[in-house]
Each structure stands twice: as structure tokens, then as C-alpha cells.
Amino acid sequence: MKSGFAALVGRPNVGKSTLMNCLIGQKIAITSNRPQTTRNRIETVYTDERGQVIFVDTPGIHKAKNKLGEYMDTAAEKAFGDADVICWLVEPVTHIGAGEERIAKLLSSLNRSGKENKKPVILVINKVDTLKQKEDINAVIAAYREKAEFDEIVPVSAMSGTNTDVLMDTLYRYLPEGPLYYDEETVTMVPMRSIAEELIREQMLRLLKEEIPHGVAVMVDEFKERRKGLFDITADIICERDSHKGIVIGKGGSMLKKIGTAARLEIEDQLSAHVNLKLFVKVRRDWRDNETFMRSYGYDIKKL
């Protein structure tokens, strides 16, 4: 049996969460076309007859602009050292930006720190379905080979599932031998309360103006089963500005209703039950630079 941890790392919006959801066959991590959608590292479990892969989805590595950004970068970089295999996700373009340069340096530094710390690195070129011609992938591979050394290079499409079976085969080749870490039925260790918070935030990412969601947090205050097949969930949406609160609520509460309806449907799908969801909007000025507020909303750097 093979078992171990595979970290999915990369800059924002390369498709780490989409790929993880695709590989495990279930939506656990939220996705959107906005950068910095993932804020915490999220672990999910894939088990088959070959063994067990624990995927670690990480925040996109970026230049931090506040304490929340620093927390996200720390969460991502810590996953490098904790993993048995590192999957570096990139897009199929030949331009190597500052974000990729930084990740290449992190990987080089990690693998120079001693043989015992050396990690297998798989370059995962995502979104290959966007290439005009299949042959274009060769130029992408050549560009990245100039920046770092890889044990394997696997082109995939997380959206269509192209080549994801090849990626799984590759991961099992590099994982160490060992017993299963978790029961075969386990898919994630993330509590449903936390998943509900993320699903609410996901709808804000999709429905609100571009600048608003980055300054929003969600905290579930109540999560209880009233009776079999019916859950009561109450959550606070935390904004940084009074003006943001107005946008989240919308005229006559219209936007808050849209967010709540869309989030409720997603949560009901996860729970396979009916949900009574109540949302409240509060203002906590500049909470992304306030460590006390950050800890209370689940972003505690000391727990990474």
C-alpha cells in the first residue's frame, strides 16, 4: 500500500481547488474566478486499492498586502515541508511571472536543504483544454524546465478531467509505502460547519463586485439539526466598511437574499437535507489587519 500527503501549490487562480475536487470526485473546496478564493489549507482524502492520497489544497502564493495575506502565504509555504509529494500547478503559458519565479525559488531552497528534506516535485500544467494546438504544450514545458527541476511533468485539465488518471498514477509512484492514514470512507477532515462558511463566501465571490469579497469573512454561529432532514444554520457575514455592508445587503435586502438562496442550495446538496439559513451582516473595520479578529474567524497563524 502507498499512502501520503500531496500538496497542491501555485499562484492564485491556476485551478488547485478545481483539480482537487475533480480528483476526489466531490466538491469540498470552493472555487471562483477571483484570486485568493482559498484562504486556508484544506485536506481531502482519496482511497482506492493502491492506497491513499491526502491532498492538501493551499492558498495561492502571492505578494501579501495585509496580515490575512501573510497568513495565507504562510499556510501555503508550510505545506511544502509537510508534503510527501509536491504538485506545482501552472497555466499553459510560456511567460514565467513573478509568482512562478518565487515558487521555483522556494522549491529549489527546499530541495537544497538536505537529502532527507528532498521532495518529489510534479509540474502539473493545468487548463490544457485552452491550448489552440496540442503541440503548444512543448514550449510551456521547455520554459519551466529552465526554471526548476521536476521528477515528472503531467499536463491536465481539471475542468474536463483530461489526464487526471495519469496524475493519480504518477502520485502513487512517488508516495511512500505505508498504511492508510484514514478510514476508507473518509473524504475530508474539514467540519461541515467550516464547509458551510466557505460555501456562503463562495456565493459572495460570484455575486458581488470585485473589490468586496476580499474584505469579507463568514462565521457560522449556529449549526444544529432541528429534526432528521432539517438543519438550522445562522451565520454572520463580516465586512470591513459600512459601504460594503450596504452592497452585501442590497436594495431592500435583495443581494443578501440572492447570496442566502444560492448558498442554501449548495449546503443542502452537501448535507442531503433541508436547510433553514439565516444571514446577518456586521462591520469589523480592517479586520484583515487585526490578529484578534482573524483568529476569531479561523485564520490563526499559530495553528498552522
Disulfide bonds with the S-S distance in Angstrom:
none
